[in-house]
């Protein structure tokens, strides 16, 4: 009789516990997928941004001298005036700046999202690790600014500001240029600025997910309710079936508690655990894409091949 009465208490709890667990895991799964989408968005826009910036700088150089090729590297320095050589060098420096800062952006986003310490790292070891990730991409001065440990200084903001400065320089024009060249410069700046806005939005989406887990009161209520249900459930089955019911009860309890543990892992997927997103791969992918873009658009090509690609 007591077992039947206990069953009458635990059975009504099954539906709300199941609903809360499914909702909890579902929300955590959505957050994980949104974080993965934002990470993919950052890689995608970085790829497009670098391609647009490189082609834009090259075409600006092409329009100035009425070249028939896509790559500025097709011109030998012997055939250029001193002024043209200076402008050519400025164009190559712009492309180099775009490449460097675009590669640094995912590294700074990773450093912003992940916890400071791992496996008992001290501050010096963490700083050396971050310096090694950036390598020779930045000067010592720029690296010091990007890796500043001041909580009020955000590395991604510094990188995005540098990219906006480069975008303005790449699209700037002089009054002596023809009107359609000026229009091309304005179009280039608008497109680059929109892509930088998209990069900012991707970083902001990951920041929002990392900074706003589910409300604490909801999590505490769910865990308290779950433990109460498991206690009454185990008590009921042990009273009705004896100690032999402990093994299946342990398996069932492990499954329900595992759902809660999985939700905790997926809720903030930017930490160091194996179930979290590989943020380091994001930087590697962007660096490889930038390298391929530079190789493809600045290598020497003959005129016939270029005209065929443009036709």
N, C-alpha and C positions, 0 to 999 in steps of 0.2 A: 504493500500500500504506500509506503514512504517513497519507494522508487517511482511509482506511477505519479505521485504528487510532484516529485522532483522533475520528472519528464515534462509535466505540465508547465513547469517554470522555464526550463531550458528551450523547449521547442519554439515558443514565440520569439525567442531571441535570435534564432537562426536567420530569419529574413533581414532584420536591420543590420546584423553583423555582416552578412553577405553583401548587402547594398553598400555599406560604408567601405568595405574592403575593395570592392570592384570600383567604386568611385575614386578611392585613394590611388589605386594602381593605375586607373585610367588617366587621371590627371597627371600623375608622375610620368606616364608614357608619353602624353602629349607634350609635356615640358621637355622631355628628352628629345623627342622628334623636332620640336621647335628649335632647340639648341643646335641640333645637327643641321637643320635647314639654314640657320643663321651662319653656321660655320661654312657650309657649302656656298652660301651667298657671298661671303667675304672672299672666298677663293675665286668664285666665278667673276665677281666684279673686279677683283685685282687683275685677273687675266685680261678682261676687256679693257680696263683702264690703261694697263701698260701698252697694249696693242694700239689703242687710240692715241695715246700720248706720243709713242714712237713714230707712228705714221704721220701724225700731225706735225711734229717737229721736222720730219724729213720733207714733207710736202711744203711746209713754209719755206724751207731752204730751196726746194725745187722751184717754187713760184718766184722767188727773188731773182734767180739767175736763169729762168726759163730752161731748166734742164729737161731732158727727155727720159730720164731714168727715175726710178723710185728711190734708190739708195744714194745718199750723199757720198758714200765711200767710192763710187764709181769715178769721181773726179780726182785726178792726181794733183798734188799740191803744186806741181810745176806750172799748171795751167790756170792757177788762181792768183788773183791780185792779193796784196797784203790785206786789204780790207775784207776781201772774200774769205781769206784764210781765217781771219779773226772771227767772222760770223760763223764760219763752218765749225771752228773750235767751240764757240758758244753753243751751237746746236748740239754738238756731241756731249758737252757738259750738261746740258739740259736732259738729254736722254739718259746719261749716266746718273744724274740726280733722281730722275723718275725711277730708275731701276733700283737704286739703293734704298730709297725710302719706301718703295712698294714692298720690297723684301723684308724690311724691318717691321712693317705694320703688323703682320700676324704674330711676330715674336712679342711685340709689346702688348698685344691683346691677350696672348697666353699668360704673360707675366701679370697682367692686371687681374685676370680671372682666377688663376690658381692660388692656393695658399702659399704663404711665404716660405715655409720650411717643410722639408721632407726628410725622413730618416735621420732626424737629429742634425740636420745641416745648421751650421752657424751662419751669421750674416755675411762673413767674408767668403765662405764657400758658395753661398747662393749668388753673391755678386760676381764671383769668378765664373760660375756656370752661365750666368746671363751674358757676361762679356764674351765668352767663348761662342755662344749662339749667334751673336751679332758679328763677331770676327772683325774683318777689315772693311765692313760695309760703311761704317761711320768713322769720323775723326774722333779723337779723344774728347774734344769739347762736346760734340753732339752726343756721343755715347754717355757722357756724364749727365747731360740733361735728360736723356731718355731713361736712364737707369736711376734717376734720382729717387731716393727712398722717402722723400717727403710725402706724406699721405695726401697733401693738397695738390700734388703734381701728378697728372695722368699722362703716362707715356704715349698712349694712342692719340691723345689730343695734340701733342707736340708733332707727331708724325703727320697727322692729317693737316695741321697748319703748314708744314713744310710742303706737302703735296699741293695745297692751294696756292702757295707762293710760286711754285714751279709751273702750275697750270696758267697762272696769270702771265708769267714771263714767256711761256711758250706761245701764247696767243696774242701777245702784244704786237703792235704794228706802229709804223711811223706815218706821218702825214704825207710823205712822198710816195707811199705805196698806192697802187691802184685800188679803186673802190671794192672790186670783187675780192682782192686779197684781204682787205680789212674785214669784209663780211665773213670770209673764211676764218679769220682769226677770232672773230666774235662767236661764230658757231662752234669752233674748237673749244673755246673757254666754257661755253655753256654746257657742252657735252661732258667735258672733264669735270666740271663742277657738279653736275648731276651724278656722275659716277662716284665722286668723293662723298656726296650726300648719301649714296647707297651704301658705301663702306661704313660711314658713320652709323647708319641705321642698323646694319648687321652687327656691329659691335654693341650698339645700344640694346638690341634684342637679347644678346647673350648676357649683358650686364643685368638686364631686368630679370632674367631667369635665375641668375646666380644670386641676386640680392633679395628676391621675394619668394621664399618657400611658402608652402601652405600654412595657414594660420596656426599658431601654436595651440590654441584652444581646441581646434579641430583634431589635431594629431593626438593630444593628450586624451581627449574624450574617446577617440577611437581605440587607443591602446588600452585604456581602462575598461572600456566595454568589452573588448576582445579578451582580455585576461579574465574578466568576470565570467564570460561565456565559457571559456576553456576550462575554468575551474569547476563550474557547475556541470559541464558536459562530462569531464573526467570522473567527477564524483558520482554521477548518475550511472555511468557504464560500469565502473568498478563495483558499485553497490549491487547492480543487477546481474553482472557476469563474472565477478570475482577478479582476482589479480591477473588472470590471463588476458584481460582486455587492455592491459597497460601498453603492450606492443602496438596494436593498431591505434590506440589513442595517442601514443607518442608520434606515430607517423602522421595522423591527422592534424595534431597540434603543430608539428613541424611545418606542414604545408600551409596552414593559415598564418603562422608567424613568418614564414618565408615570403608570403605575399607582402606583408608589411615591410620586411627587410628589403625586398626588391624595390618597393616604392621609395624607400629612403635613398637607395643607391641611384635611382633614376631621377630623383627630384632635383638634384644639383649636379649635373654630369660633367663638371669641370675640374674635379679633384684628381688625386694621383692614383686612384684605385683602377684595377684592370677593367672594371665595368664602365668606366667613364670615357669620355671622348678623347681621342688621341690628338690633342691640340698641337703637339709638335709636328705631326704630319701635315698640318695646315701650312706651316711655314715652309716645309720642304717642298710641298706641291707648288706654292706660289713662287719659290726661288727657281724651280725647274721651268715653270711656265715663262718667267721673265727671261731666263737664259735662252730658251728657245726663241722667244720673240726677238731678242737682240741679235741672235745668230742669223735668223731668217731675214730681218729687215735691214741689217747693216753689213752683210757680207757682200762681196763683189759679185756682180752679175753682168752679163753682156746685154747690150741694148735689145737684141732680138728677143731674148727670153723675157725681158721686162715688158716690151711692147706686147708680147703674146699674153702675158698675165693681165695687162691692162685692157686688152681688147675684149 
